[in-house]
């Protein structure tokens, strides 16, 4: 019961984080918006290709964050298997075609010097590999649903680092950390921390299939459709 309560609170916190990122993105990146992030990038902020990558990355990232919301609900999976399939495809396509490629470009100009650049490049590489592996695992002839779940959890760990990074960044700021140190530390903590939680959930699910918040099997209809 306690674990289910914590899982529910975790999802509420994740939803709140997604909504906060959506609000901040609208304020900062809409036409005529504040544009604070672009202005702080100095010269590179005026590069049309960089700006295109940024806007695609933000839009694709928001799509991933919200498409992931229904993916770990067993109740929705049983009642609306088509929702799981459509949301999963949107998530995977956004990650593979938009978020990771544009993220690699943006990482080359990330704050924090080499440590920041390597952190974002690693984040994108793990996100791309885990999403592709999850997609391949569920397609014929493999149909390895356990592998699909495990790789999707790893992929989600990278996507949701956008939320955990912001939480950690606020904590570091309140603790008085220097701006660049706070930025780089929170980047690596969010990536490694999320992946550690994902691996713990994968191991726990393998040893205890009744674990909450993680579907343990797909409905028959979903098993027969890619």
Buried (B, 14 or more C-beta within 10 A) or exposed (E): EEEEEEBEEEBEEBBEBBEEBBEBBEEBBEEEEEBEBBEEBEEBBEEEEBBEBBBBBBBBBBBBBBBBBBBBBEEBBBEBBEBBBEBBEBBBBBBBEBBBBBBBBBBEBBBBEEBBBBBBBBBBBBBBBBBBBBBEBBEEEEBBBBBBBBBBBBBBBBBBBBBBBBBBBEEBEEEEBEEEEBBBBBBBBBBBBBBEBBBEBBEEBEEEEEBBBBBBBBBEEBEEEE
